[in-house]
Amino acid sequence: MSTKKPNTKNKAAAARKARKKKKRIGLFIFEILILAVLLVVLYAVLKTDNIQKITVDEKKIEANFNENVANNNKMTGYRNIALFGVDSREGDLGKGTRSDTIMIASINEETGDVKLCSVYRDTYMNLGNDTYNKCNAAYAKGGPELAINMLNMNLDMNITNYVTVGFDGLINTIDALGGVYVDVTEAEIQHLNNYQISMVGTTTDGKTFVAEEGKDYQAVKEPGYQLLNGLQATAYCRIRYIGDDFARAQRQRTVLAATMEAAKKASPTKLNKILDSVLSSVATNLDVNEMVSILGDLTKYNIVANDGFPFESNRTTGKVSGKGSCVIPVSLADNVKLLHQFLFDDMEYTVSSEVQSYSDKVSADSGK
């Protein structure tokens, strides 16, 4: 009988591989944007004039880092980038438009592992200017710079770089792919069509739709599994009147999965067309050298985990006086501890005194 011991190293490696594969399944909509960005930046090296450059004062942002962030060894070796999806009607990706989607992409520069955390847009926080509201208001009030400060202040982060994508970027991507298949319910149809109208046109009498020039509106008329164009699919992603904002995230994951399946079948010519159509809907403060740096290890990038902030175990919803219905972290400090565990495997993280004070304010205002 053989006495050879099992190869535990190979078994462990296989187990890790299986866990990583499982984690990739439940992705958020803007995970496709981090993948798109990693492709777009290569193309953008040759076409940088097509990307909007909205300047942020990185030194000022760094000066505002919370007390224990700059010297946090657990965050060393990670590149953290803020991703914003904005409701842009005229291609303006700066101040004045609310960020419909907020995400942090944290890249382990040694391993290439990417972790993504969506920050729910209705989360009640310090906006980065010592006023409190739903966090998506930060981008509208101060563009990407204030939105980055909001993330850094509330979450003990050290973000200085951002990428903003307008809805046209997602619409154009899906259209270039020939659409995506989604199972639409009867209850979703009215809201889907209303969101289409809000994005591309008006109703002159509350009934008759008038599309803006160059906009293609096609109402979804029946429920069931069907091909949606870019406008329809993006409108589907925005539905938030059936269920809650977390149900909305599920719709986003559905569209993402469908988009990724369509992209796998796309030809190089079609993918090039997609890049051309997306670039004008992207703004970033990454320069060409930084883009090339990110691309240096492109082949080893691997999205290994994703989650949402506040975390499911530590959040609730409720009305805050003067701010309407909000997502409330319970508590903000506890959620920040969980965030650092999730992103940086820091199991003993202690929040800064600043985060603790913001957490106390959120609890006092919300009664949670």
N, C-alpha and C positions, 0 to 999 in steps of 0.2 A: 504493500500500500504506500502511495506517495505521501511524504511528510512535508511536501512543499507548502509554504504558507501562502495564503491568498495575497494577491497584489493589492494591498490596502491603499497604496498611493493612487493607482489607477481608478479604484472604486471611488475614492474621495474626489478625484478630478471629474469623474463621470457624474457624481452627485452634484458637484458645483455647477457643472454644465447644465444639468437638468433643472436646477433651481433657477439659473439665469434665464433659461428658455421659458419657464413658467412665468417669470416676472414680466416678460416682454408683452404678455397678452393684453393686459388691461391698460392701454396707453391713452393719454389725453390728446385732444385735437392738436395742440401746438407741439407735441412731440414730432409731428411731421415737419413742423417749421424748423426745429433744431436740425433735423436731418436735411431739410431743404437748405438751411443756412450753410451747413457744412459743404453742400454741393455748390450753392450759389456763390460762396466766397471764392471758390476756385475760378469760376467764370467771371466773377467781379474783378479779379485782378486785372483782367483785360478790359473790363467795362465799368470802371469805378465811377465814371461820370453819371451813370444811370441810377446810382444809389444816393438817396438823400443823406446829407451829412448835417445832423442836428447837434451842434456843439454842446458838450457839457463840461463843466469845470471840474476835472478829475481831482485836482489838488484840493479844491474846496470840499469835494465829497470825502476824500480821505481824511481831511481835517475834522470832519464830523463823525468819524467812526466812533463807536462806543468804546468805553474805557479799556475793556479787556479783549478787543478784537485784533488790534494791530500785532500783538505779541502772542496770539493764540497758535501754538505749534500744531494743534490738531488740524488747522485749516491750511497749513503750509502744503504746497504741492497741488492745490486745487485751483482751477480757473473757474470763477463763478460769473455767470452772465445772466442779466435780466432779459427776459423775452416778453414783449408786450404785443398784444393784438388789439388794434384800435378800430373804432367805428368811424372810419374816414370816408366822407362822401366826395370830397374834392381832391383826394390824394395828399392832403396835408396831414402829416404824421406827427406834428409837434403839439405844443401847448394849445388847449382849447377843445381837445377831444378826449373823451373818457376811454380808458383802457378796458375793453370788454373781457380780455383775458390777460392774466399776469402769471408768469412762470419764472422759476429759477432753474437754470441748467448748471449743474456742478460737475465739472470734468476733472477726474483724477488724472493728472498729467503723466503719472508714471505708468498706470495700468491702462488708461484709455477708457475706463468705466465712466459712464455718464448716468447721473441720477437727476431726475426731474421732479420738481415740486410745484404744483399749481397753487397759487394763493387766491382763494375765492374772492371775487371782486367786491362782494358785499360785507367783507370782514371789517368789523369796527376797530379802527386803529388810529394812532397818531399819524397824521398825513405827512409828517416830516417837517412841519412848521408849527408844531405845538397846538394845532387844532385837531379835533377828532371827528371822523366821519367814516363813511364807507371808503375802503382803501382805493377803489378805482378813481376816486375824485382827485387823487394826487396828480395823476398825469394831466388831467384837464387844467388844473390850477398852475402847474409848473413844468409841464412837459416831462421828458425822460429824466431830467436831473432831479426834480422833486420826487418823482416816483422811485428812483433809485435810493434817494435819501430815506424815503418812507420804508423801503424794504430793509435797509441797513439799520435804521434806528429801532424798528420794532423787532427785528429778528436777529440782532447781533451778527450781521453779515458784513462782508468787505467788498461789495460789488462796485465796480467802476465802469464796466462795459455793458452795453445794451444792444439789442436788436429789436426794432419795431416793425411789425407787418400790418398793413391795412387789409381790410376784408377783400379788397379787389385781388390781393395776392392769392388768397384761398380760392376765390371764385375763378380766377384765371387758370389756376393749377388744375382744378377739377374739370373745367371746360376743355383744357388742352388734352386731358386724358380721355375725353369723350363721355364724361359723366361717371357717376357711381351708383350702385344699386343699394337701396335702403328700403326697409319694410316700414311704411308709414301707416299709423293708425288713424281711424276716423276722427278721433279727438284732436289729433295733431294738425289736420289739414288746414283748418281756419287760421291757426296761429302761424303755421308755415307760410301761408299766402300773405298774411298781414305783415310778417317780417320782410317778405320780398318787397311789398309795396313801400314799406318804410325805408328800404335801402335804395330804391330806384325810381320812385315816382310819388304821385299824389292822387287823391280822389277829389274831383271838383265839386261833387255833391254828396260825398259820403258813400257813393255807390260806383260811379264811373271812374275807372282807373286811367290815368294819363301818364304814360311812361316818359321819362326823360329821354332826350335824343341819344340814340346809340345804346339804349338799355333794352334788354330782351326779357320781358316778363311773361312767364307761362304759368298759369295757375295749376296747382295740383288738384285734380278733381275727384280722384277715387283713392280709397285706402289700398294697402297691399304692397308687395315687394315690387319695386319699380325703379327705372333709371331716372335719377335726378341730375339736372345740370348744375353748374357751379353756383348760381344764385339760389336755386332751390335747396341745395345741400347746405349752403352756408346759413340760409334762413332756418333750416331744420336744426342746425347746431345752436341757434340762438333761442329756441323755444324755452321759456322758463315759467309758463303759466300752467303747465301740467306737471304735477309733482313739485320739486323744489330745485334749487340751484345745483344740487347734487345729481338729480335726475337729468338736468341739462348736461352735466359732465358725461353721463352715460350716452346721451345722444352724440356728443362730440367723439367719444370713443368709437361709436358705431360708424360714423363718417370717416374717421381716421383709418379704421381697419379696411373699409371699402376702398379708400383712396390708395392705401398701400398696396392692396391687391391689384388695383388698376395700374399702378406705377410699375409693378413687377412685369407687366405685359407690354410696357411702352418701349418703343424703339428709341435708339439714340437721337434720331431726328426729332421725335416728339418730346423727349426730355430737354433737348436744347431749346425747343419752342417754349416749353414751360419756364425755363430759366429766363428767357427774354421777357416773358410776360410778367414775371414776378418781381424783377429787379426794381422797376419803377415804384413798386408798392412797399419797398423796404427802406428803412432808415437805420443807421448805426453809427457809433463813434469808433468802431474798429478801423484801424488804418490797414493799408495793404500788407505791411510787415506782420501785423497781428493776425491778419487773415491767413497769410502763408504759414505762420507759426502754428495756428490751429490745424491747418491742413497737413502739417508735417507728419502727424500720427493718425491721419484719417482712417487708414485701414484697420487700426486697432480700436477705434471708437465702438463702444458697445453699450446700448441703453440697458442697464441692469435692474433698475427699480424706478418706480414713480409713486407719488402720493399727493395728497392735497392738504393744504394748511388753511384753517386749523384742522388737526387730525380728528378722525371720526370719534375716537374715544374721549376727546377733550373739546367738544364744541356743542353749541346749541344755537337756536335761532330765537329771536325775540325783537320787540320794538324798543328802540332807544329814543328818548324824548327829542323830537325835532329832526330825527334822522331816519325815521321809518323802520321797516323790518331789516334787521342786520344778522349776519353770521357772527356769533359771539364766541371768542376763544375762552375756554374755561380751564385754567386761566391762561392769559397770554404767556406768562413766564413758564408755565408747565409745557405749553405748546412749543416754545422756543427750545426748551431742553430736548423735547422729542425730535425737533427739526435737526438739531446738531447730532443727535444719535443717528438719525436717518441719513443725513448727508455725509457726515465725517466720522461715523462710528465712534463718536465721543460719548461714552456711556456715563461719564461723571461730570458732564458740563454744568457749570454754574453761570446763571445769567448775570449780565451786567447790572449795575445799580440803575442805569437808565431804563433798561427793559423792565425792571421790577417796578419802577415808578409809573411807566406807561401801563403796565399790567394792573396796578392798583387803580388807576384812573378808569380803565376800561371796565373793571369790576364795579367801581362805584357808579359809573354812568348807566351800566346795564342792569345792575342788581344781581349779577351772576358771579 
